[in-house]
Amino acid sequence: MLDKIQAGTSLGAAGGPGESSQAKTSPAQLLDAARQFESLLLSEMLKCIREASGSGWLGTGEDAAGDSAMALAQEQFAQALAQNGGLGLSKVIVKGLERAKP
């Protein structure tokens, strides 16, 4: 997921000849990057919760296939949460970045 964030957003790359050293980012790009960050954070929180519980979420023992399925499910769940408001962090991040623009 981190690869998607790094590949999908080029906040510091030059866009071409004659442009400034900082790329121009649209509000939609900022919101997308903020949502991806929030999704990554939510996924890590869910992972910590699952690992701390000691048993599987479904009450069964852990195995390699179950771990893979749960990791994929928690990543998808985190993405869905972030796209639909999540914890509200993406809005706060975008506001902070917009205020910090020169």
Jmol script that loads the backbone (N, CA, C; Angstrom):
load data "model"
ATOM      1  N   MET A   1       0.820  -1.181   0.000  1.00  0.00           N
ATOM      2  CA  MET A   1       0.000   0.000   0.000  1.00  0.00           C
ATOM      3  C   MET A   1       0.869   1.251   0.000  1.00  0.00           C
ATOM      4  N   LEU A   2       1.983   1.223   0.739  1.00  0.00           N
ATOM      5  CA  LEU A   2       2.882   2.364   0.771  1.00  0.00           C
ATOM      6  C   LEU A   2       3.429   2.652  -0.613  1.00  0.00           C
ATOM      7  N   ASP A   3       3.661   1.606  -1.416  1.00  0.00           N
ATOM      8  CA  ASP A   3       4.129   1.788  -2.780  1.00  0.00           C
ATOM      9  C   ASP A   3       3.121   2.578  -3.599  1.00  0.00           C
ATOM     10  N   LYS A   4       1.821   2.297  -3.390  1.00  0.00           N
ATOM     11  CA  LYS A   4       0.774   3.018  -4.103  1.00  0.00           C
ATOM     12  C   LYS A   4       0.806   4.493  -3.750  1.00  0.00           C
ATOM     13  N   ILE A   5       1.025   4.778  -2.478  1.00  0.00           N
ATOM     14  CA  ILE A   5       1.059   6.170  -2.033  1.00  0.00           C
ATOM     15  C   ILE A   5       2.237   6.892  -2.663  1.00  0.00           C
ATOM     16  N   GLN A   6       3.405   6.271  -2.629  1.00  0.00           N
ATOM     17  CA  GLN A   6       4.598   6.899  -3.174  1.00  0.00           C
ATOM     18  C   GLN A   6       4.524   7.039  -4.685  1.00  0.00           C
ATOM     19  N   ALA A   7       3.990   6.029  -5.381  1.00  0.00           N
ATOM     20  CA  ALA A   7       3.898   6.072  -6.831  1.00  0.00           C
ATOM     21  C   ALA A   7       2.795   7.007  -7.305  1.00  0.00           C
ATOM     22  N   GLY A   8       1.709   7.084  -6.557  1.00  0.00           N
ATOM     23  CA  GLY A   8       0.552   7.856  -6.989  1.00  0.00           C
ATOM     24  C   GLY A   8       0.641   9.338  -6.715  1.00  0.00           C
ATOM     25  N   THR A   9       1.522   9.752  -5.851  1.00  0.00           N
ATOM     26  CA  THR A   9       1.629  11.165  -5.524  1.00  0.00           C
ATOM     27  C   THR A   9       3.067  11.608  -5.659  1.00  0.00           C
ATOM     28  N   SER A  10       3.267  12.666  -6.388  1.00  0.00           N
ATOM     29  CA  SER A  10       4.613  13.212  -6.544  1.00  0.00           C
ATOM     30  C   SER A  10       4.587  14.639  -6.043  1.00  0.00           C
ATOM     31  N   LEU A  11       4.535  14.793  -4.735  1.00  0.00           N
ATOM     32  CA  LEU A  11       4.367  16.115  -4.138  1.00  0.00           C
ATOM     33  C   LEU A  11       5.601  16.996  -4.279  1.00  0.00           C
ATOM     34  N   GLY A  12       6.769  16.401  -4.496  1.00  0.00           N
ATOM     35  CA  GLY A  12       7.963  17.218  -4.552  1.00  0.00           C
ATOM     36  C   GLY A  12       8.683  17.163  -5.875  1.00  0.00           C
ATOM     37  N   ALA A  13       8.140  16.503  -6.882  1.00  0.00           N
ATOM     38  CA  ALA A  13       8.830  16.348  -8.157  1.00  0.00           C
ATOM     39  C   ALA A  13       8.487  17.508  -9.078  1.00  0.00           C
ATOM     40  N   ALA A  14       9.446  17.877  -9.921  1.00  0.00           N
ATOM     41  CA  ALA A  14       9.217  18.923 -10.905  1.00  0.00           C
ATOM     42  C   ALA A  14       8.375  18.369 -12.038  1.00  0.00           C
ATOM     43  N   GLY A  15       7.444  19.158 -12.538  1.00  0.00           N
ATOM     44  CA  GLY A  15       6.529  18.700 -13.565  1.00  0.00           C
ATOM     45  C   GLY A  15       7.082  18.779 -14.966  1.00  0.00           C
ATOM     46  N   GLY A  16       8.038  19.629 -15.237  1.00  0.00           N
ATOM     47  CA  GLY A  16       8.589  19.758 -16.572  1.00  0.00           C
ATOM     48  C   GLY A  16       9.369  21.048 -16.694  1.00  0.00           C
ATOM     49  N   PRO A  17       9.833  21.339 -17.908  1.00  0.00           N
ATOM     50  CA  PRO A  17      10.633  22.544 -18.113  1.00  0.00           C
ATOM     51  C   PRO A  17       9.822  23.808 -17.839  1.00  0.00           C
ATOM     52  N   GLY A  18      10.460  24.761 -17.198  1.00  0.00           N
ATOM     53  CA  GLY A  18       9.816  26.030 -16.932  1.00  0.00           C
ATOM     54  C   GLY A  18       8.953  26.054 -15.694  1.00  0.00           C
ATOM     55  N   GLU A  19       8.784  24.916 -15.023  1.00  0.00           N
ATOM     56  CA  GLU A  19       7.976  24.892 -13.808  1.00  0.00           C
ATOM     57  C   GLU A  19       8.878  25.019 -12.592  1.00  0.00           C
ATOM     58  N   SER A  20       8.274  25.398 -11.481  1.00  0.00           N
ATOM     59  CA  SER A  20       9.048  25.533 -10.250  1.00  0.00           C
ATOM     60  C   SER A  20       9.497  24.166  -9.766  1.00  0.00           C
ATOM     61  N   SER A  21      10.358  24.141  -8.747  1.00  0.00           N
ATOM     62  CA  SER A  21      10.877  22.870  -8.246  1.00  0.00           C
ATOM     63  C   SER A  21       9.816  22.069  -7.505  1.00  0.00           C
ATOM     64  N   GLN A  22       8.745  22.705  -7.078  1.00  0.00           N
ATOM     65  CA  GLN A  22       7.652  21.980  -6.428  1.00  0.00           C
ATOM     66  C   GLN A  22       6.517  21.794  -7.415  1.00  0.00           C
ATOM     67  N   ALA A  23       6.006  20.574  -7.482  1.00  0.00           N
ATOM     68  CA  ALA A  23       4.877  20.290  -8.362  1.00  0.00           C
ATOM     69  C   ALA A  23       3.615  20.913  -7.789  1.00  0.00           C
ATOM     70  N   LYS A  24       2.738  21.328  -8.665  1.00  0.00           N
ATOM     71  CA  LYS A  24       1.451  21.873  -8.239  1.00  0.00           C
ATOM     72  C   LYS A  24       0.533  20.694  -7.935  1.00  0.00           C
ATOM     73  N   THR A  25      -0.059  20.717  -6.762  1.00  0.00           N
ATOM     74  CA  THR A  25      -0.965  19.637  -6.383  1.00  0.00           C
ATOM     75  C   THR A  25      -2.368  20.198  -6.278  1.00  0.00           C
ATOM     76  N   SER A  26      -3.299  19.454  -6.798  1.00  0.00           N
ATOM     77  CA  SER A  26      -4.693  19.874  -6.743  1.00  0.00           C
ATOM     78  C   SER A  26      -5.283  19.444  -5.397  1.00  0.00           C
ATOM     79  N   PRO A  27      -6.387  20.058  -4.999  1.00  0.00           N
ATOM     80  CA  PRO A  27      -7.055  19.628  -3.763  1.00  0.00           C
ATOM     81  C   PRO A  27      -7.463  18.155  -3.812  1.00  0.00           C
ATOM     82  N   ALA A  28      -7.833  17.667  -5.001  1.00  0.00           N
ATOM     83  CA  ALA A  28      -8.215  16.254  -5.131  1.00  0.00           C
ATOM     84  C   ALA A  28      -7.019  15.339  -4.867  1.00  0.00           C
ATOM     85  N   GLN A  29      -5.828  15.730  -5.334  1.00  0.00           N
ATOM     86  CA  GLN A  29      -4.625  14.936  -5.089  1.00  0.00           C
ATOM     87  C   GLN A  29      -4.265  14.932  -3.606  1.00  0.00           C
ATOM     88  N   LEU A  30      -4.407  16.085  -2.953  1.00  0.00           N
ATOM     89  CA  LEU A  30      -4.125  16.156  -1.525  1.00  0.00           C
ATOM     90  C   LEU A  30      -5.083  15.274  -0.738  1.00  0.00           C
ATOM     91  N   LEU A  31      -6.366  15.327  -1.084  1.00  0.00           N
ATOM     92  CA  LEU A  31      -7.363  14.517  -0.393  1.00  0.00           C
ATOM     93  C   LEU A  31      -7.097  13.028  -0.611  1.00  0.00           C
ATOM     94  N   ASP A  32      -6.728  12.651  -1.831  1.00  0.00           N
ATOM     95  CA  ASP A  32      -6.433  11.253  -2.127  1.00  0.00           C
ATOM     96  C   ASP A  32      -5.229  10.778  -1.309  1.00  0.00           C
ATOM     97  N   ALA A  33      -4.176  11.579  -1.258  1.00  0.00           N
ATOM     98  CA  ALA A  33      -2.996  11.202  -0.479  1.00  0.00           C
ATOM     99  C   ALA A  33      -3.328  11.109   1.010  1.00  0.00           C
ATOM    100  N   ALA A  34      -4.143  12.033   1.504  1.00  0.00           N
ATOM    101  CA  ALA A  34      -4.534  12.013   2.914  1.00  0.00           C
ATOM    102  C   ALA A  34      -5.384  10.785   3.229  1.00  0.00           C
ATOM    103  N   ARG A  35      -6.272  10.412   2.317  1.00  0.00           N
ATOM    104  CA  ARG A  35      -7.096   9.209   2.519  1.00  0.00           C
ATOM    105  C   ARG A  35      -6.235   7.951   2.493  1.00  0.00           C
ATOM    106  N   GLN A  36      -5.247   7.909   1.614  1.00  0.00           N
ATOM    107  CA  GLN A  36      -4.357   6.758   1.567  1.00  0.00           C
ATOM    108  C   GLN A  36      -3.556   6.644   2.869  1.00  0.00           C
ATOM    109  N   PHE A  37      -3.117   7.776   3.392  1.00  0.00           N
ATOM    110  CA  PHE A  37      -2.390   7.767   4.664  1.00  0.00           C
ATOM    111  C   PHE A  37      -3.295   7.281   5.787  1.00  0.00           C
ATOM    112  N   GLU A  38      -4.532   7.782   5.820  1.00  0.00           N
ATOM    113  CA  GLU A  38      -5.475   7.362   6.856  1.00  0.00           C
ATOM    114  C   GLU A  38      -5.777   5.871   6.730  1.00  0.00           C
ATOM    115  N   SER A  39      -5.886   5.383   5.510  1.00  0.00           N
ATOM    116  CA  SER A  39      -6.121   3.960   5.278  1.00  0.00           C
ATOM    117  C   SER A  39      -4.966   3.121   5.813  1.00  0.00           C
ATOM    118  N   LEU A  40      -3.743   3.570   5.571  1.00  0.00           N
ATOM    119  CA  LEU A  40      -2.560   2.866   6.079  1.00  0.00           C
ATOM    120  C   LEU A  40      -2.552   2.851   7.600  1.00  0.00           C
ATOM    121  N   LEU A  41      -2.881   3.967   8.211  1.00  0.00           N
ATOM    122  CA  LEU A  41      -2.925   4.058   9.670  1.00  0.00           C
ATOM    123  C   LEU A  41      -4.007   3.137  10.238  1.00  0.00           C
ATOM    124  N   LEU A  42      -5.195   3.139   9.639  1.00  0.00           N
ATOM    125  CA  LEU A  42      -6.280   2.270  10.102  1.00  0.00           C
ATOM    126  C   LEU A  42      -5.911   0.799   9.951  1.00  0.00           C
ATOM    127  N   SER A  43      -5.250   0.462   8.858  1.00  0.00           N
ATOM    128  CA  SER A  43      -4.835  -0.922   8.635  1.00  0.00           C
ATOM    129  C   SER A  43      -3.860  -1.378   9.713  1.00  0.00           C
ATOM    130  N   GLU A  44      -2.923  -0.522  10.071  1.00  0.00           N
ATOM    131  CA  GLU A  44      -1.959  -0.866  11.123  1.00  0.00           C
ATOM    132  C   GLU A  44      -2.641  -0.984  12.483  1.00  0.00           C
ATOM    133  N   MET A  45      -3.630  -0.132  12.743  1.00  0.00           N
ATOM    134  CA  MET A  45      -4.366  -0.227  14.002  1.00  0.00           C
ATOM    135  C   MET A  45      -5.126  -1.547  14.080  1.00  0.00           C
ATOM    136  N   LEU A  46      -5.785  -1.926  12.984  1.00  0.00           N
ATOM    137  CA  LEU A  46      -6.514  -3.187  12.952  1.00  0.00           C
ATOM    138  C   LEU A  46      -5.570  -4.377  13.126  1.00  0.00           C
ATOM    139  N   LYS A  47      -4.394  -4.283  12.534  1.00  0.00           N
ATOM    140  CA  LYS A  47      -3.400  -5.351  12.655  1.00  0.00           C
ATOM    141  C   LYS A  47      -2.967  -5.511  14.114  1.00  0.00           C
ATOM    142  N   CYS A  48      -2.714  -4.406  14.787  1.00  0.00           N
ATOM    143  CA  CYS A  48      -2.317  -4.460  16.202  1.00  0.00           C
ATOM    144  C   CYS A  48      -3.418  -5.053  17.067  1.00  0.00           C
ATOM    145  N   ILE A  49      -4.657  -4.689  16.781  1.00  0.00           N
ATOM    146  CA  ILE A  49      -5.782  -5.225  17.547  1.00  0.00           C
ATOM    147  C   ILE A  49      -5.883  -6.733  17.345  1.00  0.00           C
ATOM    148  N   ARG A  50      -5.754  -7.161  16.095  1.00  0.00           N
ATOM    149  CA  ARG A  50      -5.868  -8.591  15.793  1.00  0.00           C
ATOM    150  C   ARG A  50      -4.743  -9.377  16.459  1.00  0.00           C
ATOM    151  N   GLU A  51      -3.518  -8.839  16.418  1.00  0.00           N
ATOM    152  CA  GLU A  51      -2.390  -9.537  17.024  1.00  0.00           C
ATOM    153  C   GLU A  51      -2.490  -9.568  18.545  1.00  0.00           C
ATOM    154  N   ALA A  52      -3.044  -8.522  19.138  1.00  0.00           N
ATOM    155  CA  ALA A  52      -3.153  -8.454  20.594  1.00  0.00           C
ATOM    156  C   ALA A  52      -4.238  -9.373  21.142  1.00  0.00           C
ATOM    157  N   SER A  53      -5.191  -9.729  20.306  1.00  0.00           N
ATOM    158  CA  SER A  53      -6.296 -10.555  20.796  1.00  0.00           C
ATOM    159  C   SER A  53      -5.859 -11.984  21.100  1.00  0.00           C
ATOM    160  N   GLY A  54      -4.775 -12.439  20.507  1.00  0.00           N
ATOM    161  CA  GLY A  54      -4.261 -13.769  20.792  1.00  0.00           C
ATOM    162  C   GLY A  54      -4.883 -14.880  19.979  1.00  0.00           C
ATOM    163  N   SER A  55      -6.119 -14.742  19.575  1.00  0.00           N
ATOM    164  CA  SER A  55      -6.754 -15.752  18.730  1.00  0.00           C
ATOM    165  C   SER A  55      -7.276 -15.061  17.482  1.00  0.00           C
ATOM    166  N   GLY A  56      -7.694 -15.825  16.529  1.00  0.00           N
ATOM    167  CA  GLY A  56      -8.228 -15.262  15.304  1.00  0.00           C
ATOM    168  C   GLY A  56      -9.506 -14.485  15.558  1.00  0.00           C
ATOM    169  N   TRP A  57      -9.856 -13.604  14.645  1.00  0.00           N
ATOM    170  CA  TRP A  57     -11.065 -12.804  14.786  1.00  0.00           C
ATOM    171  C   TRP A  57     -12.302 -13.677  14.781  1.00  0.00           C
ATOM    172  N   LEU A  58     -12.191 -14.818  14.145  1.00  0.00           N
ATOM    173  CA  LEU A  58     -13.348 -15.697  14.042  1.00  0.00           C
ATOM    174  C   LEU A  58     -13.362 -16.741  15.148  1.00  0.00           C
ATOM    175  N   GLY A  59     -12.430 -16.635  16.093  1.00  0.00           N
ATOM    176  CA  GLY A  59     -12.379 -17.564  17.205  1.00  0.00           C
ATOM    177  C   GLY A  59     -11.688 -18.874  16.880  1.00  0.00           C
ATOM    178  N   THR A  60     -11.058 -18.946  15.724  1.00  0.00           N
ATOM    179  CA  THR A  60     -10.363 -20.161  15.336  1.00  0.00           C
ATOM    180  C   THR A  60      -8.869 -19.969  15.492  1.00  0.00           C
ATOM    181  N   GLY A  61      -8.134 -21.056  15.398  1.00  0.00           N
ATOM    182  CA  GLY A  61      -6.680 -20.980  15.462  1.00  0.00           C
ATOM    183  C   GLY A  61      -6.107 -20.306  14.229  1.00  0.00           C
ATOM    184  N   GLU A  62      -4.902 -19.825  14.348  1.00  0.00           N
ATOM    185  CA  GLU A  62      -4.251 -19.133  13.249  1.00  0.00           C
ATOM    186  C   GLU A  62      -3.513 -20.130  12.358  1.00  0.00           C
ATOM    187  N   ASP A  63      -3.543 -19.880  11.063  1.00  0.00           N
ATOM    188  CA  ASP A  63      -2.741 -20.627  10.114  1.00  0.00           C
ATOM    189  C   ASP A  63      -2.315 -19.659   9.013  1.00  0.00           C
ATOM    190  N   ALA A  64      -1.440 -20.095   8.123  1.00  0.00           N
ATOM    191  CA  ALA A  64      -0.890 -19.200   7.101  1.00  0.00           C
ATOM    192  C   ALA A  64      -1.983 -18.668   6.171  1.00  0.00           C
ATOM    193  N   ALA A  65      -2.886 -19.541   5.748  1.00  0.00           N
ATOM    194  CA  ALA A  65      -3.955 -19.106   4.846  1.00  0.00           C
ATOM    195  C   ALA A  65      -4.888 -18.114   5.545  1.00  0.00           C
ATOM    196  N   GLY A  66      -5.197 -18.398   6.803  1.00  0.00           N
ATOM    197  CA  GLY A  66      -6.054 -17.495   7.567  1.00  0.00           C
ATOM    198  C   GLY A  66      -5.404 -16.141   7.783  1.00  0.00           C
ATOM    199  N   ASP A  67      -4.102 -16.146   8.065  1.00  0.00           N
ATOM    200  CA  ASP A  67      -3.371 -14.890   8.240  1.00  0.00           C
ATOM    201  C   ASP A  67      -3.398 -14.050   6.971  1.00  0.00           C
ATOM    202  N   SER A  68      -3.172 -14.698   5.825  1.00  0.00           N
ATOM    203  CA  SER A  68      -3.179 -13.985   4.543  1.00  0.00           C
ATOM    204  C   SER A  68      -4.553 -13.415   4.248  1.00  0.00           C
ATOM    205  N   ALA A  69      -5.583 -14.207   4.473  1.00  0.00           N
ATOM    206  CA  ALA A  69      -6.947 -13.748   4.213  1.00  0.00           C
ATOM    207  C   ALA A  69      -7.309 -12.584   5.126  1.00  0.00           C
ATOM    208  N   MET A  70      -6.954 -12.674   6.392  1.00  0.00           N
ATOM    209  CA  MET A  70      -7.274 -11.602   7.334  1.00  0.00           C
ATOM    210  C   MET A  70      -6.497 -10.328   7.027  1.00  0.00           C
ATOM    211  N   ALA A  71      -5.242 -10.473   6.604  1.00  0.00           N
ATOM    212  CA  ALA A  71      -4.446  -9.288   6.243  1.00  0.00           C
ATOM    213  C   ALA A  71      -5.071  -8.571   5.057  1.00  0.00           C
ATOM    214  N   LEU A  72      -5.496  -9.322   4.063  1.00  0.00           N
ATOM    215  CA  LEU A  72      -6.148  -8.722   2.896  1.00  0.00           C
ATOM    216  C   LEU A  72      -7.476  -8.084   3.294  1.00  0.00           C
ATOM    217  N   ALA A  73      -8.242  -8.776   4.117  1.00  0.00           N
ATOM    218  CA  ALA A  73      -9.536  -8.256   4.549  1.00  0.00           C
ATOM    219  C   ALA A  73      -9.377  -6.974   5.361  1.00  0.00           C
ATOM    220  N   GLN A  74      -8.398  -6.934   6.263  1.00  0.00           N
ATOM    221  CA  GLN A  74      -8.242  -5.727   7.076  1.00  0.00           C
ATOM    222  C   GLN A  74      -7.739  -4.560   6.235  1.00  0.00           C
ATOM    223  N   GLU A  75      -6.932  -4.812   5.210  1.00  0.00           N
ATOM    224  CA  GLU A  75      -6.485  -3.732   4.333  1.00  0.00           C
ATOM    225  C   GLU A  75      -7.661  -3.171   3.541  1.00  0.00           C
ATOM    226  N   GLN A  76      -8.499  -4.046   3.005  1.00  0.00           N
ATOM    227  CA  GLN A  76      -9.667  -3.602   2.255  1.00  0.00           C
ATOM    228  C   GLN A  76     -10.652  -2.856   3.156  1.00  0.00           C
ATOM    229  N   PHE A  77     -10.833  -3.348   4.368  1.00  0.00           N
ATOM    230  CA  PHE A  77     -11.720  -2.695   5.326  1.00  0.00           C
ATOM    231  C   PHE A  77     -11.196  -1.301   5.677  1.00  0.00           C
ATOM    232  N   ALA A  78      -9.899  -1.189   5.894  1.00  0.00           N
ATOM    233  CA  ALA A  78      -9.300   0.104   6.211  1.00  0.00           C
ATOM    234  C   ALA A  78      -9.457   1.077   5.051  1.00  0.00           C
ATOM    235  N   GLN A  79      -9.284   0.607   3.817  1.00  0.00           N
ATOM    236  CA  GLN A  79      -9.464   1.475   2.650  1.00  0.00           C
ATOM    237  C   GLN A  79     -10.910   1.952   2.553  1.00  0.00           C
ATOM    238  N   ALA A  80     -11.851   1.048   2.770  1.00  0.00           N
ATOM    239  CA  ALA A  80     -13.265   1.426   2.714  1.00  0.00           C
ATOM    240  C   ALA A  80     -13.607   2.442   3.803  1.00  0.00           C
ATOM    241  N   LEU A  81     -13.075   2.228   5.008  1.00  0.00           N
ATOM    242  CA  LEU A  81     -13.307   3.191   6.090  1.00  0.00           C
ATOM    243  C   LEU A  81     -12.763   4.564   5.730  1.00  0.00           C
ATOM    244  N   ALA A  82     -11.532   4.613   5.240  1.00  0.00           N
ATOM    245  CA  ALA A  82     -10.897   5.888   4.916  1.00  0.00           C
ATOM    246  C   ALA A  82     -11.637   6.603   3.787  1.00  0.00           C
ATOM    247  N   GLN A  83     -12.110   5.866   2.785  1.00  0.00           N
ATOM    248  CA  GLN A  83     -12.830   6.481   1.668  1.00  0.00           C
ATOM    249  C   GLN A  83     -14.180   7.053   2.098  1.00  0.00           C
ATOM    250  N   ASN A  84     -14.722   6.550   3.204  1.00  0.00           N
ATOM    251  CA  ASN A  84     -16.034   7.002   3.675  1.00  0.00           C
ATOM    252  C   ASN A  84     -15.947   7.824   4.952  1.00  0.00           C
ATOM    253  N   GLY A  85     -14.849   8.494   5.150  1.00  0.00           N
ATOM    254  CA  GLY A  85     -14.728   9.389   6.295  1.00  0.00           C
ATOM    255  C   GLY A  85     -13.789   8.904   7.370  1.00  0.00           C
ATOM    256  N   GLY A  86     -13.718   7.604   7.588  1.00  0.00           N
ATOM    257  CA  GLY A  86     -12.794   7.032   8.560  1.00  0.00           C
ATOM    258  C   GLY A  86     -12.859   7.719   9.906  1.00  0.00           C
ATOM    259  N   LEU A  87     -11.710   8.123  10.388  1.00  0.00           N
ATOM    260  CA  LEU A  87     -11.612   8.833  11.664  1.00  0.00           C
ATOM    261  C   LEU A  87     -11.648  10.342  11.489  1.00  0.00           C
ATOM    262  N   GLY A  88     -11.738  10.796  10.252  1.00  0.00           N
ATOM    263  CA  GLY A  88     -11.745  12.230   9.970  1.00  0.00           C
ATOM    264  C   GLY A  88     -10.359  12.821   9.837  1.00  0.00           C
ATOM    265  N   LEU A  89      -9.335  11.973   9.847  1.00  0.00           N
ATOM    266  CA  LEU A  89      -7.964  12.472   9.765  1.00  0.00           C
ATOM    267  C   LEU A  89      -7.640  13.085   8.412  1.00  0.00           C
ATOM    268  N   SER A  90      -8.195  12.527   7.340  1.00  0.00           N
ATOM    269  CA  SER A  90      -7.857  13.037   6.006  1.00  0.00           C
ATOM    270  C   SER A  90      -8.270  14.498   5.859  1.00  0.00           C
ATOM    271  N   LYS A  91      -9.407  14.884   6.399  1.00  0.00           N
ATOM    272  CA  LYS A  91      -9.840  16.281   6.323  1.00  0.00           C
ATOM    273  C   LYS A  91      -8.901  17.197   7.102  1.00  0.00           C
ATOM    274  N   VAL A  92      -8.478  16.729   8.263  1.00  0.00           N
ATOM    275  CA  VAL A  92      -7.562  17.517   9.094  1.00  0.00           C
ATOM    276  C   VAL A  92      -6.212  17.668   8.393  1.00  0.00           C
ATOM    277  N   ILE A  93      -5.737  16.595   7.787  1.00  0.00           N
ATOM    278  CA  ILE A  93      -4.456  16.628   7.080  1.00  0.00           C
ATOM    279  C   ILE A  93      -4.529  17.595   5.903  1.00  0.00           C
ATOM    280  N   VAL A  94      -5.605  17.525   5.119  1.00  0.00           N
ATOM    281  CA  VAL A  94      -5.754  18.407   3.961  1.00  0.00           C
ATOM    282  C   VAL A  94      -5.803  19.862   4.404  1.00  0.00           C
ATOM    283  N   LYS A  95      -6.560  20.161   5.455  1.00  0.00           N
ATOM    284  CA  LYS A  95      -6.629  21.547   5.953  1.00  0.00           C
ATOM    285  C   LYS A  95      -5.256  22.041   6.382  1.00  0.00           C
ATOM    286  N   GLY A  96      -4.508  21.185   7.076  1.00  0.00           N
ATOM    287  CA  GLY A  96      -3.162  21.569   7.506  1.00  0.00           C
ATOM    288  C   GLY A  96      -2.224  21.807   6.343  1.00  0.00           C
ATOM    289  N   LEU A  97      -2.300  20.953   5.328  1.00  0.00           N
ATOM    290  CA  LEU A  97      -1.438  21.121   4.150  1.00  0.00           C
ATOM    291  C   LEU A  97      -1.826  22.365   3.346  1.00  0.00           C
ATOM    292  N   GLU A  98      -3.116  22.635   3.260  1.00  0.00           N
ATOM    293  CA  GLU A  98      -3.551  23.823   2.529  1.00  0.00           C
ATOM    294  C   GLU A  98      -3.115  25.098   3.237  1.00  0.00           C
ATOM    295  N   ARG A  99      -3.135  25.086   4.557  1.00  0.00           N
ATOM    296  CA  ARG A  99      -2.681  26.257   5.321  1.00  0.00           C
ATOM    297  C   ARG A  99      -1.176  26.456   5.185  1.00  0.00           C
ATOM    298  N   ALA A 100      -0.441  25.362   5.007  1.00  0.00           N
ATOM    299  CA  ALA A 100       1.013  25.433   4.943  1.00  0.00           C
ATOM    300  C   ALA A 100       1.532  25.833   3.570  1.00  0.00           C
ATOM    301  N   LYS A 101       0.643  25.870   2.555  1.00  0.00           N
ATOM    302  CA  LYS A 101       1.061  26.248   1.204  1.00  0.00           C
ATOM    303  C   LYS A 101       1.506  27.699   1.195  1.00  0.00           C
ATOM    304  N   PRO A 102       2.570  27.989   0.448  1.00  0.00           N
ATOM    305  CA  PRO A 102       3.032  29.389   0.335  1.00  0.00           C
ATOM    306  C   PRO A 102       2.110  30.244  -0.495  1.00  0.00           C
TER     307      PRO A 102
END
end "model"
wireframe off; spacefill off
backbone 0.3
color backbone group
